Amino acid sequence: MSTRPLILVTNDDGITAPGLRTLISVMNTIGDVVVVAPDSPQSAMGHAITINSTLHMEKVTIDGKQPEYSCSGTPADCVKLAVNEILGRRPDICVSGINHGSNSSINVIYSGTMSAALEAGIEGIPAIGFSLLDYNWGANFEHCKTYVETITRQVLENGLPEGVVLNVNIPNLDKDKIKGIRVCRQARANWREKFDKRTNPSGRDYYWLSGEFVNMDKGEDTDEWALEHGYVSLVPVQFDLTAHHTIQKLNTWNL
């Protein structure tokens, strides 16, 4: 019986994504890997789960080094199926990514990468979401490997507080230009959306969503500040969305 940690690997860009293949290669140096990932891109799915249609899963062989399963569902579905149907025991850690593009600041809300990590956290599994600030499918993930390995080993060694997962973003810089890892808070930022309205040949209107990312947060302790200044950002994220600081105020209302 293996004494190496059991590692669940997933993502939202799909099972063939280069970022996922890089993550798998790093995890193979740490433990016994099982991959359960979407069969097609599921970016910006948030924490969606499949409830009104069937789910399909197929065992696949891509590089032959570890068991891999391609799932028709969302990233959160992948984690649910892995825990309940595939793995013989609870994994020691779940890692999601490496995402093609940023999941810093408010992007964590929309992220399929982080939804998989959060789903693992809900199941009581230590979890990390990794992202590289490069949306290019052919992005170079080599400089990510050191940081992915370091953070994963630290979580395996130290654990995480109950209800907390990690959101890690890596700047798109040469390895020698990254200054290190910085523990941060999530920046207060959002998207100012724009819809490009067009009309198809049959006269029906349709829309393309676009927008501008606006960072209103001037703090030097945020993920956006860290990434802009050459650091890997590490943000502890909780899935308890209760605004605890507001409970006392609301109890003064005439309810």
Backbone bond lengths (Angstrom), bond angles and torsions (degrees), N, CA, C in turn:
res aa  C-N    CA-C-N  psi(-1)  N-CA   C-N-CA  omega(-1)  CA-C   N-CA-C  phi
1 M - - - 1.467 - - 1.533 109.64 -
2 S 1.305 117.40 132.53 1.454 121.35 -177.25 1.520 111.12 -68.91
3 T 1.336 115.48 140.74 1.461 120.62 175.05 1.524 111.05 -99.86
4 R 1.325 116.02 0.38 1.457 120.33 177.80 1.523 110.31 -74.89
5 P 1.334 117.98 149.69 1.467 119.74 179.35 1.522 111.32 -63.35
6 L 1.336 115.66 146.69 1.455 121.76 175.25 1.522 108.24 -90.04
7 I 1.322 116.68 123.11 1.466 122.39 -173.31 1.523 109.77 -118.02
8 L 1.329 116.36 122.03 1.451 122.03 172.82 1.526 108.20 -91.75
9 V 1.338 116.41 126.86 1.459 121.99 -179.52 1.523 108.98 -117.26
10 T 1.323 116.43 133.31 1.453 121.64 179.22 1.526 109.25 -148.57
11 N 1.335 116.18 -178.99 1.466 119.99 177.76 1.524 109.58 -167.37
12 D 1.333 116.42 -170.84 1.467 119.75 174.28 1.528 112.47 -123.27
13 D 1.333 117.98 -7.76 1.458 120.89 -178.46 1.529 112.60 -86.39
14 G 1.323 116.77 -5.95 1.451 120.17 179.51 1.514 112.61 106.58
15 I 1.331 115.42 157.18 1.460 120.91 -169.79 1.525 113.57 -68.37
16 T 1.318 118.13 -19.62 1.466 120.16 178.76 1.529 113.28 -95.79
17 A 1.312 118.45 1.30 1.460 121.47 -174.96 1.529 111.69 -62.98
18 P 1.329 118.00 136.54 1.461 121.04 179.33 1.527 113.42 -57.10
19 G 1.341 117.10 -36.06 1.459 119.12 178.83 1.513 112.38 -62.65
20 L 1.318 117.00 -39.87 1.465 121.11 177.39 1.519 110.45 -65.90
21 R 1.327 116.78 -42.92 1.469 119.12 -179.27 1.523 110.86 -62.28
22 T 1.344 117.21 -36.42 1.467 120.42 176.19 1.517 110.58 -65.20
23 L 1.324 116.75 -44.55 1.462 120.64 179.86 1.525 111.08 -60.81
24 I 1.323 116.87 -42.09 1.464 120.87 177.88 1.517 110.51 -59.95
25 S 1.320 117.45 -43.46 1.467 120.42 -177.67 1.516 111.80 -61.82
26 V 1.340 116.73 -37.66 1.465 120.04 178.02 1.525 110.44 -70.46
27 M 1.341 116.96 -43.75 1.459 120.11 -177.65 1.524 112.24 -64.96
28 N 1.333 117.36 -29.38 1.465 120.16 177.80 1.518 112.55 -64.51
29 T 1.332 117.43 -20.96 1.467 120.67 176.62 1.524 111.51 -83.37
30 I 1.321 117.28 -10.48 1.464 121.66 -174.34 1.521 112.66 -108.30
31 G 1.339 116.89 -40.00 1.456 118.76 -174.11 1.509 112.83 -160.05
32 D 1.329 115.50 -165.39 1.456 122.80 178.17 1.531 108.18 -90.49
33 V 1.311 116.75 121.42 1.458 122.71 -168.87 1.527 111.27 -103.91
34 V 1.332 115.40 136.61 1.457 122.80 167.18 1.525 106.88 -126.80
35 V 1.329 116.32 130.26 1.459 121.87 -177.19 1.525 109.58 -108.65
36 V 1.323 116.21 127.73 1.462 121.99 170.77 1.524 105.88 -132.84
37 A 1.321 116.36 111.08 1.467 120.51 -172.56 1.525 110.35 -140.46
38 P 1.328 117.03 157.82 1.468 120.43 -179.85 1.521 112.26 -62.41
39 D 1.333 115.72 148.32 1.459 119.89 179.62 1.522 112.74 -79.77
40 S 1.339 117.27 -6.28 1.458 122.76 177.73 1.523 108.34 -152.98
41 P 1.340 118.58 164.42 1.463 119.96 -177.42 1.523 112.93 -58.21
42 Q 1.336 115.30 137.31 1.467 122.27 -179.09 1.532 110.14 -131.08
43 S 1.325 116.59 34.77 1.463 120.90 -178.13 1.524 111.08 -62.85
44 A 1.325 115.46 147.35 1.467 123.60 176.17 1.526 112.43 60.30
45 M 1.325 116.14 28.41 1.468 119.91 177.55 1.523 111.79 -83.57
46 G 1.333 117.48 -8.96 1.452 119.18 -176.47 1.513 109.74 58.02
47 H 1.345 115.65 -141.59 1.468 118.89 -177.36 1.532 111.64 -100.79
48 A 1.319 115.79 34.72 1.462 120.00 179.48 1.525 110.88 -62.92
49 I 1.335 115.59 143.74 1.456 122.36 172.20 1.528 108.70 -129.82
50 T 1.306 115.99 158.22 1.462 121.32 -177.14 1.521 109.85 -92.29
51 I 1.341 117.20 117.53 1.458 120.08 -179.95 1.530 112.86 -127.99
52 N 1.318 118.00 -17.09 1.464 120.84 -175.61 1.524 113.80 -110.13
53 S 1.302 116.71 8.71 1.464 120.74 175.56 1.526 108.48 -150.24
54 T 1.321 115.77 168.62 1.456 120.17 -176.50 1.523 111.28 -78.89
55 L 1.318 114.95 156.13 1.456 122.16 174.07 1.521 109.13 -108.26
56 H 1.321 115.45 142.76 1.457 120.55 177.90 1.528 108.77 -125.10
57 M 1.317 114.83 144.00 1.454 119.88 -179.88 1.522 108.81 -138.75
58 E 1.311 115.71 138.07 1.462 120.77 -176.82 1.521 109.15 -134.27
59 K 1.328 116.24 131.87 1.460 119.38 174.81 1.518 108.52 -75.79
60 V 1.323 116.52 131.18 1.458 121.07 -175.73 1.524 110.05 -127.74
61 T 1.314 116.21 161.35 1.460 122.52 174.60 1.519 107.54 -124.61
62 I 1.330 115.53 116.67 1.465 119.98 -179.47 1.520 110.75 -112.43
63 D 1.333 117.25 -51.44 1.464 118.08 174.37 1.519 112.22 -123.14
64 G 1.342 117.26 -0.25 1.458 121.35 170.84 1.511 116.88 76.95
65 K 1.324 118.01 6.84 1.461 119.76 -174.63 1.517 114.20 -96.73
66 Q 1.321 118.56 -15.20 1.457 121.31 -175.04 1.528 109.44 -156.28
67 P 1.337 117.85 157.05 1.465 119.73 175.93 1.528 109.88 -65.00
68 E 1.344 115.91 133.45 1.462 120.08 179.30 1.523 109.87 -134.70
69 Y 1.332 114.72 141.83 1.455 120.92 -179.16 1.525 108.49 -131.15
70 S 1.315 115.42 131.84 1.457 122.89 177.33 1.523 108.29 -100.09
71 C 1.329 116.89 125.97 1.460 122.57 -172.15 1.525 110.32 -117.34
72 S 1.323 116.46 139.68 1.468 120.87 -179.62 1.521 112.83 -77.35
73 G 1.331 118.28 -7.55 1.454 121.43 -173.73 1.510 114.57 -96.03
74 T 1.321 114.38 -161.57 1.460 123.60 -177.48 1.529 110.50 -85.10
75 P 1.325 117.61 171.08 1.462 119.30 174.93 1.528 113.34 -57.07
76 A 1.324 117.48 -41.23 1.461 119.46 177.64 1.523 111.09 -64.11
77 D 1.337 117.27 -39.16 1.461 121.16 174.75 1.527 110.92 -57.12
78 C 1.330 115.86 -42.30 1.465 120.46 -178.05 1.522 111.17 -58.54
79 V 1.318 116.15 -43.55 1.465 119.93 -179.91 1.525 110.46 -67.72
80 K 1.317 117.23 -43.56 1.469 120.64 178.79 1.526 111.29 -59.06
81 L 1.331 116.92 -46.33 1.458 120.37 179.39 1.524 111.51 -65.36
82 A 1.312 116.72 -41.24 1.457 119.84 179.41 1.528 111.61 -59.08
83 V 1.324 116.10 -47.68 1.462 121.18 -176.86 1.525 111.91 -68.04
84 N 1.329 116.62 -39.06 1.459 119.95 -171.81 1.522 114.93 -95.60
85 E 1.353 117.81 -22.16 1.454 119.33 -172.24 1.530 115.03 -124.97
86 I 1.322 118.62 -22.49 1.459 119.60 -170.26 1.521 113.15 -110.24
87 L 1.316 116.48 -52.01 1.455 120.10 -174.02 1.529 110.44 -76.79
88 G 1.286 115.49 140.47 1.461 119.08 178.82 1.510 113.77 -78.89
89 R 1.310 116.44 -14.82 1.465 121.96 177.14 1.517 108.45 -151.18
90 R 1.317 115.30 168.37 1.455 119.92 179.19 1.536 109.61 -66.33
91 P 1.339 118.15 130.70 1.462 118.88 179.64 1.524 111.15 -66.70
92 D 1.306 115.54 155.58 1.463 120.43 177.79 1.518 111.20 -76.58
93 I 1.330 116.77 -24.03 1.460 120.85 179.10 1.528 108.40 -161.16
94 C 1.317 115.91 151.90 1.474 122.44 171.79 1.518 107.73 -120.38
95 V 1.323 116.19 128.99 1.468 120.49 175.53 1.524 108.52 -120.43
96 S 1.318 115.80 138.39 1.461 121.87 -175.55 1.524 109.42 -125.44
97 G 1.343 116.80 135.18 1.453 120.28 -179.77 1.527 110.98 129.34
98 I 1.288 118.82 -148.35 1.461 125.81 -14.38 1.525 106.99 -71.42
99 N 1.314 116.58 123.28 1.456 120.99 -175.09 1.521 111.49 -68.52
100 H 1.334 115.32 142.87 1.461 121.81 173.38 1.533 107.36 -84.90
101 G 1.321 117.79 89.70 1.454 121.85 -179.84 1.516 112.31 124.62
102 S 1.316 114.74 163.67 1.465 122.09 -174.10 1.523 112.91 -70.98
103 N 1.327 114.95 142.99 1.465 122.18 167.63 1.530 109.96 -127.76
104 S 1.322 115.78 31.94 1.461 120.49 178.17 1.518 110.68 -81.22
105 S 1.315 116.13 166.06 1.456 123.93 175.16 1.525 111.37 51.03
106 I 1.328 117.04 -135.13 1.468 122.28 -173.93 1.519 112.36 -66.77
107 N 1.329 117.56 -16.05 1.462 120.58 179.65 1.520 112.43 -60.59
108 V 1.325 116.78 -22.07 1.465 120.22 178.86 1.521 111.29 -59.95
109 I 1.332 117.22 -28.91 1.466 121.43 -178.93 1.534 111.51 -67.71
110 Y 1.318 116.16 -36.69 1.460 121.43 -175.27 1.524 112.95 -91.36
111 S 1.306 116.53 -16.08 1.464 122.34 -166.47 1.524 114.33 -68.92
112 G 1.338 116.02 127.27 1.455 120.34 169.95 1.514 111.53 -71.51
113 T 1.332 116.90 -34.70 1.463 120.98 176.93 1.517 110.83 -57.57
114 M 1.324 115.93 -49.22 1.457 119.74 -178.18 1.526 112.20 -73.94
115 S 1.327 118.05 -26.84 1.466 119.24 177.71 1.521 110.33 -63.79
116 A 1.332 117.02 -36.81 1.462 119.96 177.06 1.519 110.65 -64.63
117 A 1.331 116.91 -44.18 1.460 120.35 177.87 1.525 111.13 -63.22
118 L 1.321 116.59 -42.33 1.464 120.42 179.44 1.526 111.55 -65.53
119 E 1.327 117.18 -37.88 1.466 119.99 177.19 1.523 110.32 -62.55
120 A 1.324 116.53 -41.05 1.467 119.65 175.61 1.521 110.60 -61.87
121 G 1.339 116.17 -42.78 1.461 120.01 178.11 1.518 112.08 -59.97
122 I 1.320 117.12 -40.32 1.464 121.25 177.09 1.523 110.47 -60.27
123 E 1.331 116.21 -33.08 1.465 121.35 178.86 1.529 112.34 -80.80
124 G 1.330 116.29 1.08 1.466 119.92 179.73 1.514 114.19 83.53
125 I 1.338 116.73 18.47 1.462 122.08 -178.95 1.524 109.45 -102.51
126 P 1.329 119.60 127.86 1.466 120.18 173.91 1.526 109.60 -56.17
127 A 1.318 117.56 136.45 1.461 119.47 -172.09 1.520 111.99 -147.36
128 I 1.336 114.75 150.42 1.462 122.78 180.00 1.517 108.96 -138.58
129 G 1.318 116.94 136.59 1.458 122.34 169.26 1.513 109.11 -107.26
130 F 1.329 117.39 128.54 1.460 122.70 179.98 1.531 109.93 -113.04
131 S 1.328 116.65 137.86 1.464 121.94 178.24 1.518 110.35 -140.54
132 L 1.334 115.57 144.92 1.461 122.68 174.04 1.517 108.58 -111.48
133 L 1.318 117.22 136.20 1.465 121.52 -177.86 1.527 111.14 -78.05
134 D 1.324 115.46 58.07 1.457 122.08 176.74 1.528 107.24 -149.63
135 Y 1.339 116.68 114.40 1.467 121.21 -177.33 1.523 112.70 -82.38
136 N 1.312 117.32 -7.25 1.460 121.95 -176.96 1.524 110.44 -66.56
137 W 1.343 116.77 130.91 1.462 120.80 178.28 1.531 111.00 -60.93
138 G 1.316 116.36 -29.77 1.455 120.56 179.15 1.519 113.52 -94.51
139 A 1.327 117.21 24.63 1.465 121.32 -179.01 1.522 111.46 -58.85
140 N 1.319 115.39 149.89 1.468 121.76 177.75 1.528 108.58 -90.97
141 F 1.323 116.90 114.39 1.463 122.04 -177.18 1.528 113.10 -99.31
142 E 1.321 117.31 3.74 1.462 119.96 -173.38 1.526 112.44 -57.13
143 H 1.347 116.49 -42.11 1.468 118.74 -175.94 1.532 112.13 -72.17
144 C 1.335 117.00 -9.67 1.466 120.23 178.34 1.525 112.31 -77.90
145 K 1.325 116.87 -24.60 1.463 120.50 -167.71 1.519 113.52 -58.74
146 T 1.326 117.02 -43.97 1.469 120.09 -178.66 1.518 111.49 -59.73
147 Y 1.332 117.08 -44.19 1.465 121.43 -176.82 1.530 110.88 -72.20
148 V 1.311 116.84 -38.49 1.463 120.54 176.87 1.526 110.39 -61.21
149 E 1.322 116.11 -46.17 1.466 119.57 -179.30 1.529 111.35 -65.53
150 T 1.319 117.03 -45.86 1.465 120.63 -178.01 1.523 111.22 -59.22
151 I 1.319 117.44 -49.58 1.461 120.95 -176.58 1.525 111.03 -67.64
152 T 1.325 117.39 -40.68 1.466 120.32 178.81 1.517 111.04 -62.10
153 R 1.316 117.44 -45.41 1.469 120.31 179.96 1.531 111.23 -64.32
154 Q 1.320 117.26 -36.38 1.461 120.02 178.36 1.529 111.35 -66.12
155 V 1.330 116.93 -39.42 1.470 119.38 177.62 1.524 110.44 -66.21
156 L 1.327 117.59 -42.15 1.464 120.14 178.19 1.524 111.29 -62.62
157 E 1.325 116.48 -35.52 1.469 120.87 -178.10 1.525 112.11 -78.18
158 N 1.319 116.99 -40.35 1.466 120.62 -171.36 1.520 114.43 -106.39
159 G 1.346 117.40 -17.03 1.452 120.08 -175.46 1.517 111.58 73.67
160 L 1.331 115.87 179.52 1.458 122.69 176.49 1.523 109.04 -130.05
161 P 1.326 117.31 150.48 1.466 119.34 175.41 1.527 110.70 -59.37
162 E 1.307 116.25 150.95 1.461 120.57 178.97 1.528 109.89 -58.49
163 G 1.321 115.98 134.17 1.460 120.61 177.24 1.508 114.95 82.02
164 V 1.342 117.97 10.52 1.466 121.51 -177.36 1.521 110.23 -122.98
165 V 1.335 116.89 134.97 1.462 122.58 170.00 1.528 107.49 -126.04
166 L 1.323 116.58 167.92 1.458 120.59 -176.01 1.532 111.01 -108.81
167 N 1.327 114.81 136.82 1.463 122.65 174.37 1.522 107.59 -111.18
168 V 1.337 116.35 110.83 1.457 122.00 -175.03 1.524 109.37 -113.80
169 N 1.330 116.11 125.70 1.466 121.70 176.42 1.524 109.20 -120.64
170 I 1.328 115.39 138.22 1.454 121.88 -174.36 1.522 108.95 -118.42
171 P 1.335 117.83 125.84 1.471 119.37 -178.83 1.514 111.56 -67.59
172 N 1.317 115.53 152.82 1.458 121.37 179.80 1.524 108.86 -88.01
173 L 1.324 114.57 74.53 1.463 121.97 -177.68 1.523 109.39 -131.44
174 D 1.305 116.52 159.31 1.454 120.26 171.09 1.527 109.19 -59.83
175 K 1.321 115.94 148.23 1.463 121.43 -174.69 1.522 112.00 -54.43
176 D 1.329 117.52 -40.42 1.466 120.41 -176.15 1.528 112.97 -75.47
177 K 1.345 116.70 -5.53 1.460 119.95 178.48 1.532 112.71 -101.04
178 I 1.326 117.28 -7.11 1.465 120.48 177.16 1.521 108.65 -83.39
179 K 1.323 116.46 128.66 1.464 121.96 -170.63 1.523 113.50 -85.68
180 G 1.339 117.44 -13.40 1.456 119.79 -178.70 1.518 110.57 137.91
181 I 1.325 114.84 -164.03 1.464 121.70 -178.16 1.523 108.91 -108.19
182 R 1.311 116.00 134.80 1.465 120.98 -178.70 1.537 109.13 -126.00
183 V 1.330 116.88 124.31 1.458 122.48 176.08 1.529 107.78 -77.77
184 C 1.324 117.06 127.36 1.463 121.79 -168.79 1.522 111.10 -134.80
185 R 1.337 113.27 172.94 1.454 120.73 165.06 1.525 108.38 -105.12
186 Q 1.307 115.75 163.23 1.461 121.68 178.36 1.520 109.82 -72.44
187 A 1.322 116.99 129.05 1.462 121.08 180.00 1.526 110.39 -70.17
188 R 1.329 115.25 148.31 1.471 120.92 174.80 1.521 107.27 -84.47
189 A 1.302 115.37 100.69 1.468 121.95 -176.92 1.523 108.09 -149.52
190 N 1.318 116.16 165.34 1.460 119.46 176.73 1.520 110.38 -157.25
191 W 1.316 114.05 178.46 1.459 121.31 177.25 1.518 109.91 -102.10
192 R 1.316 116.81 132.25 1.458 121.79 170.37 1.525 106.74 -96.69
193 E 1.345 114.08 99.83 1.458 119.44 -171.46 1.516 112.72 -76.00
194 K 1.316 113.47 149.94 1.444 122.02 171.40 1.526 107.31 -134.45
195 F 1.328 116.02 141.61 1.453 120.13 176.74 1.522 109.36 -114.22
196 D 1.307 114.37 122.92 1.455 121.07 177.43 1.531 107.43 -86.80
197 K 1.324 115.95 105.94 1.462 121.02 -176.58 1.524 109.79 -88.11
198 R 1.331 115.62 129.51 1.449 121.36 179.53 1.531 109.26 -134.51
199 T 1.309 115.68 171.64 1.461 120.97 179.06 1.523 108.82 -128.32
200 N 1.339 115.82 130.44 1.459 118.99 -179.26 1.529 110.50 -82.12
201 P 1.333 117.32 171.52 1.481 119.48 -175.69 1.526 114.57 -58.47
202 S 1.332 117.94 -23.29 1.461 119.96 179.56 1.525 112.26 -88.48
203 G 1.336 116.63 3.44 1.454 120.72 176.84 1.507 115.54 90.12
204 R 1.329 117.74 8.00 1.467 120.86 -179.02 1.532 109.98 -92.87
205 D 1.327 116.10 133.50 1.463 120.65 179.07 1.527 110.54 -74.04
206 Y 1.334 115.15 145.67 1.469 120.48 172.28 1.526 108.28 -144.41
207 Y 1.331 116.07 167.59 1.461 120.87 -170.51 1.533 110.40 -134.62
208 W 1.326 114.55 141.79 1.463 121.80 168.84 1.529 107.85 -112.46
209 L 1.331 115.29 126.16 1.461 119.94 178.89 1.528 110.37 -81.60
210 S 1.309 116.03 129.86 1.459 121.77 172.53 1.525 106.78 -139.49
211 G 1.313 117.27 -176.44 1.448 118.23 179.59 1.508 112.85 168.36
212 E 1.301 114.83 177.31 1.465 123.02 -178.72 1.515 108.93 -122.87
213 F 1.337 116.17 129.79 1.460 121.24 177.16 1.519 108.89 -81.78
214 V 1.330 116.85 124.46 1.459 121.54 -175.42 1.525 109.05 -121.42
215 N 1.322 115.56 121.27 1.460 121.51 178.17 1.528 109.24 -99.99
216 M 1.339 115.96 109.64 1.468 120.45 179.42 1.523 112.37 -89.97
217 D 1.317 116.93 -2.55 1.463 122.31 -170.99 1.528 109.84 -96.31
218 K 1.323 116.75 118.81 1.465 121.22 -179.10 1.526 112.70 -96.51
219 G 1.333 117.22 5.10 1.463 120.60 -178.66 1.520 112.26 -66.51
220 E 1.321 115.21 149.86 1.463 121.08 178.49 1.517 111.75 -97.97
221 D 1.339 116.23 14.08 1.462 121.11 178.08 1.522 111.44 -114.09
222 T 1.340 117.43 17.59 1.457 121.20 -175.10 1.529 111.71 -101.98
223 D 1.331 114.49 164.30 1.453 119.44 177.02 1.529 111.43 -65.37
224 E 1.325 117.61 -38.38 1.455 119.41 -179.99 1.525 111.51 -63.72
225 W 1.332 117.11 -41.05 1.465 120.72 178.37 1.528 109.77 -63.07
226 A 1.322 116.29 -45.44 1.464 120.41 -178.62 1.527 111.33 -59.68
227 L 1.325 116.15 -46.57 1.459 120.24 -177.65 1.527 111.16 -66.29
228 E 1.330 117.05 -39.44 1.464 120.62 178.98 1.524 112.02 -66.23
229 H 1.337 116.22 -23.69 1.470 120.20 -177.16 1.531 112.06 -106.72
230 G 1.324 116.89 18.73 1.457 119.81 169.50 1.509 116.08 87.89
231 Y 1.316 118.60 17.56 1.464 121.83 178.36 1.524 111.08 -106.16
232 V 1.327 116.04 151.74 1.458 121.93 164.54 1.522 106.80 -75.17
233 S 1.331 117.37 128.44 1.473 120.10 179.72 1.515 110.13 -95.70
234 L 1.328 115.47 137.04 1.463 122.34 177.83 1.522 107.63 -127.56
235 V 1.326 116.22 112.26 1.461 121.97 -177.36 1.529 109.53 -115.99
236 P 1.342 118.44 122.02 1.462 119.99 172.34 1.528 108.99 -74.80
237 V 1.319 116.42 126.86 1.460 122.94 -175.38 1.524 109.25 -117.13
238 Q 1.333 116.22 137.72 1.461 119.68 176.45 1.519 110.22 -114.66
239 F 1.336 115.53 148.24 1.461 118.73 179.72 1.518 112.16 -98.05
240 D 1.337 117.84 -0.99 1.463 120.94 168.16 1.529 106.78 -78.16
241 L 1.330 117.16 108.28 1.458 121.36 -175.32 1.526 112.98 -89.57
242 T 1.320 117.43 7.11 1.457 120.62 179.58 1.522 111.14 -61.23
243 A 1.320 117.45 130.72 1.467 121.82 173.00 1.536 107.47 -85.76
244 H 1.320 115.72 81.01 1.463 121.18 -172.89 1.529 112.61 -57.36
245 H 1.329 116.15 -34.25 1.461 119.99 -177.03 1.535 112.72 -68.62
246 T 1.330 116.72 -11.87 1.468 120.60 -177.15 1.529 112.60 -98.79
247 I 1.320 117.74 -13.04 1.465 120.89 -174.70 1.522 111.65 -59.67
248 Q 1.331 117.98 -45.65 1.475 120.96 -178.92 1.522 110.72 -61.34
249 K 1.334 117.40 -41.19 1.473 120.67 179.21 1.521 110.97 -64.33
250 L 1.317 117.83 -44.53 1.466 121.07 -179.20 1.528 112.04 -64.40
251 N 1.318 116.55 -28.89 1.469 120.07 178.69 1.521 112.58 -72.13
252 T 1.335 117.86 -7.64 1.480 120.12 175.02 1.529 111.37 -89.62
253 W 1.343 117.05 -8.97 1.455 120.62 179.44 1.531 110.32 -71.37
254 N 1.322 115.71 157.56 1.465 121.52 177.43 1.530 108.14 -87.57
255 L 1.323 115.42 80.16 1.460 120.52 -174.29 1.533 111.03 -97.14
